[in-house]
Amino acid sequence: MRASKIKLLPKLLLIVLVVLGILWIRATLNNPQIFPINKVQIKVAYQHLDPQNIQQAIAPFVRASFFKINVTQIKKSILQLPWAYAVSINRVWPNKIVIKITEQQAVARWNNNALLNSDADIFIPNAADLPDDLPYLFGPDDQAGEVWHSYQQMNKALQTLGLDIKGLGLNSQGCWRLVLNNGINVILGNEAIMKRFYEFIKAYPKIVGANGGNVANVDLRYSNGLAIKWKHIKK
């Protein structure tokens, strides 16, 4: 019995040494003083993102070692910045990480304080960063995609008349409205929206034509026609 225990001692000693070796290697690789991150390269075409805000976002995470650095947390932290759209991070041996950031591309204003990108994702920048030259879309947040798709479809059709959409959306009752760049307000209602819209496109040259500047509202919520409210009495 004693002889068998003695024979096991070298094996047990070997196991202990292997475990200690693994722990030592792990501690060494994770030690930021041995494998520190000395270089952080940020690639971004700065338009709206602030370099200082990016530095603040990554600062808590780049103190880790080359092997221990948490790229997932870095991405998550950068994507908290309103104008950050996508982030990719690569380690470059032995002491460098490269962070590539793609900025959001705003295509429309959304409600009072937000923007939409081309994926119909909503993001909220500082009020001072809201562009003035974008179409104004509005509605419940869960319908942002539908409003953006409708805007693209309608605006393309209106351009054949030399018009553009200045504003489009729906209110809490589901009533759709659009505002043209010549100031006309078009009430589409909440049923058969696209059908009514294309009827408006067809009728516009005959009914409104060159008198667009005198039209206040066009109401399409009728089964057999439309109603026009003129700013001035048509002569």
N, C-alpha and C positions, 0 to 999 in steps of 0.2 A: 504493500500500500504506500509506504513512504517512498519507495523507489519510483513509483508511478507519478507521485506528486513532484519529485525532484525533476523528472523528465519534462513535466509541464511548465516548469519555471522559465526555461528559455523561450518557450512559445508565448507565455504571458508577458515576459519582458519585451519581446519583439512587438507584441500588440500595443503595449504601453508606449514604446518608443515611436511606433507608427502614428498613434493618436496624438502624442505630443508634437510630433513633426508636422502633422496636418494642422494642428491648432497654431503652431508657430508660423507656418506658411500663411495661414489665413490672417493672422494678426498682422504679419508683415505686409501682405498685399493691401490690407485695409488701412494701413497707417499712412495718413496724409503727409507725414513728415518724410516718409521714405519714397512714396510715389505721389507727390503733390501735383495738382493741376496748376501749372504756371502760366499757361496761355489760354485765353478764351477769345476766339475769333467769331464775331457776329456779322453775318451777311444779311443785309436788308436794304432795300431801296427806300430810304427814309422819305416819307411824305407826311404821315400823320403820327407815326410812332415816335416817342421821345427816348433818345439813348439813355438818359438818366433813369427813366422808368424801367427800361429793360435791365439795366445794371442792378437796380434794386430788386427786381423779380428773381434774378439768378443768384444774387450774392449769398443767400443762406445755403446754397447747395453746392457751390464750387469749392468749398473748403474741404470736401471729402477727397479720398485718394482716387487715383486714376481708375482703379478697379471697383471702388465702392460708390462712385458718383451715381446719383439716381437721375437718369435722363428722363424718366417718366414724370418725376416731380418737377423737373425744370420745365418740361413742355407744359405741364398743367399750370405752373405759375405764370409763364409767359402768355398763355392763352387767356388768362384773366384780364389781360390788357385789352380794352375794347377794339383796338384797330389790328390786333393780331389774328390772322386767319388760319395759318398753318405753320407748324414748327417741325424741323428735322434736326437731329443732333448726331454727330459722329465723333467718336474718340480717335485721336491721332497719336500713336505711340511716340514718345513715352509720357508726355505731360501736357497734352493739348486737347481741347474739344472745340469743334466747329459747330456753331448754331446758325441755321438758316431760317429766317422768318419771312413769311409772305404776308403782306398787309391786306386788310380787307379792301375790297373795291365796292364802294357804295353806288347803288344804281337808283335809289329812291329814298325820300324821306318817309318815315313811318310814324303815323300818329303825331304826337306833339314833340317827342324828345328822342326819337330813335331813327335808325337807318336800316335799310335792307341791302344785302348783297345779292348777287345774281342767283344764288341758291335759295333765295327768300328767307335766309337766316336773319334774325333781328339782332342788332347790336346797338348799345347805347354809349356813345362817346360823350365827352364834355360838351356842354351846350355851345361853347365857342367854336367847336369843330364841326358843327352841323352846316353842310354846304347849302347855299341858297339857290343853286342852279339845277336842282334835281326835281323830278315830279313828286308831288305830294300824294302818298297813298295812305289810306286809313281803313280801320276795321278791327275786329277781334284778332288777337295775336295768332290764334290757331287757324286763321284763314288768310294769313299773309301770303302763302304760296298761291292760293286761288286768285287773290287780288293782283299779285305780280304777273301771273300768267294772263289774266284778263287784260291788264294794262298793255302787255306786249302785243296781244292779238288786236286789241282795239286801236292802239296807236299806229300800228302798221296800216290798218285800213283807213284811218283818218288822214294819213299822210298823202293818200291819193287825192284828197281834197285840199291839200296845202295846210292842213291843221295838225296840231299836236295836243296831247293831253297834258294839262297842267295839274289836274288832281283827279283821283279816282278812288272809290271805296264804297263801303256800306256801313250804315249806322246800326245801332243795337236792335232795331226792328227788321234788319235785313234788307233795307231799301238802298239800292245802288244809285250813286250819283257820279257824274263826271263833270269836270270843268275844262273847257277848251282854252287854248291860248289866246283866243279872241274874246274871252270873257263870258261866253255862253255857258250857262248851267243846264246840264241835261239830266233829267230825272228818269231813271230806267225802271224803278220799282223793284219788286222782289220775285218776279216770275218771268220766264222766257227772256232772260236778260240779253243774250246774244242775238236772238231773233229780233227783238225790238231795236237793238243797236244797229243791225244791218239794214233794217227798214229806215232808220234815221239817216244812215249813210246814203241810201238810195234817194231819199226825199230831199236831202239837204240842198243840192244844187237848184232844185226847182222852187222850194219853199223859202229858203233862207238866202242862198247864193251870196251876192255882194252886200246884202243887208245884215251880215253877221254882227256888225258893230252896233246895230239897233236892237238886237235880241237880248233879252234878259234871261229867260228860261224857256226850255223846251221840255214839255211833260209827255212822256211816252207811255204812261200808265192807262192807255185806252186800248180796247180790243180792235177798234176800227178807225184808228187815226192818232193824231197827236194835237197838243195844244201849245200855242206859242204866246208868250208874254213879251210884248215889245217895250223897249225902253221909251220910245217915242211913237207917236201915231204914224203909222206907215202911210206915206202919200202916194 
